[in-house]
Amino acid sequence: FWATYCIPCRKEMPALAAMQNRLRAKGFQLVTISADEPEQEKDAAAFLDKTKVPAPVYIKRVKDDDKFINSLDPKWSGALPASFLYDRQGRKVKSYFGEIDLKQLEADVAKLL
């Protein structure tokens, strides 16, 4: 989860996209979900294009933010960036809140591939 107004999000996105490109053949899939408001959707899309973030990319649209956040991880405050790692069966393996340690993420991903 990221947003255009989140400086750490924009900072780490190119590295996440590069990791997707390196690990795609092994089955890794990066899915980005923007928390931008509808009026910033064009800015979010432009940033993703510029950064060459591969699809799938989404914009979060929920009626109840708290309920949505708690459904992903009750420990998550909703602060950005946030990343969630899922295994091939769709089970959440790990949650990362705040700026991500990319080496740690890649090591965690490697355990699943």
C-alpha positions in Angstrom: 0.0 0.0 0.0 1.3 3.4 -1.0 0.3 6.9 -2.0 1.7 9.7 -4.1 1.8 12.0 -1.0 4.0 9.4 0.9 7.6 10.2 0.3 8.9 6.8 1.6 6.4 5.0 -0.7 7.7 6.9 -3.7 11.3 6.2 -2.7 10.9 2.5 -2.4 8.7 1.9 -5.4 11.5 1.7 -8.0 13.3 -1.0 -5.9 10.1 -3.0 -5.5 9.5 -2.8 -9.3 13.1 -4.0 -9.9 12.6 -6.9 -7.5 9.4 -7.9 -9.4 11.4 -7.9 -12.6 14.2 -10.0 -11.1 11.9 -12.6 -9.5 8.9 -12.8 -11.8 10.2 -15.9 -13.5 10.3 -17.6 -10.1 6.7 -16.8 -9.4 6.9 -13.5 -7.5 4.1 -11.1 -8.2 4.1 -7.5 -6.9 0.7 -6.0 -6.5 0.5 -2.3 -5.7 -2.6 -0.6 -4.1 -2.7 3.1 -4.0 -4.4 4.8 -1.0 -4.7 8.0 -3.0 -8.1 9.8 -3.2 -10.0 9.6 -6.5 -8.9 13.1 -7.5 -5.2 11.9 -7.3 -5.8 8.8 -9.4 -4.2 10.4 -12.5 -1.1 11.4 -10.4 -0.8 7.8 -9.1 -1.1 6.3 -12.6 1.5 8.8 -13.9 3.9 7.9 -11.1 3.5 4.2 -11.7 4.1 4.6 -15.5 7.2 6.8 -14.9 8.6 4.3 -12.4 7.7 1.4 -14.7 5.8 -0.5 -12.0 4.2 -3.6 -13.7 0.6 -4.5 -13.4 -1.5 -5.3 -11.5 -2.0 -1.9 -9.9 -5.0 -0.9 -8.0 -6.6 2.1 -6.2 -8.1 1.4 -2.8 -11.9 2.0 -2.7 -13.5 1.0 0.6 -16.5 2.3 2.5 -15.0 1.7 5.9 -11.2 2.2 6.2 -11.0 0.9 9.7 -12.8 -2.4 8.8 -10.6 -2.8 5.7 -7.4 -2.1 7.6 -8.3 -4.5 10.3 -9.2 -7.2 7.8 -5.6 -7.1 6.4 -3.8 -6.9 9.8 -5.3 -5.8 13.1 -1.7 -4.6 14.0 -1.7 -2.2 11.1 -2.6 1.4 11.9 -3.2 2.2 8.2 0.0 4.2 8.0 1.9 4.1 4.7 3.8 2.5 3.3 2.7 -1.0 4.3 3.5 -4.3 2.6 2.1 -7.7 3.0 3.7 -10.9 1.8 1.5 -13.9 0.8 2.5 -17.4 -0.1 1.4 -19.2 -3.3 -1.8 -20.4 -1.5 -2.8 -16.9 -0.6 -1.9 -17.1 3.1 -0.4 -14.0 4.6 3.1 -14.8 5.7 4.4 -11.4 7.0 3.4 -7.8 7.4 5.8 -4.9 7.0 4.8 -1.4 8.4 6.7 1.7 7.4 9.7 1.8 5.1 10.6 -1.7 4.1 14.1 -3.3 4.4 14.3 -4.5 0.9 17.1 -7.0 1.6 14.9 -8.5 4.3 11.9 -8.6 2.0 13.8 -10.3 -0.7 15.1 -12.9 1.7 11.6 -13.5 3.0 10.4 -13.8 -0.6 13.2 -16.2 -1.5 12.0 -18.6 1.3 8.7 -18.9 -0.5 10.0 -19.4 -4.1 
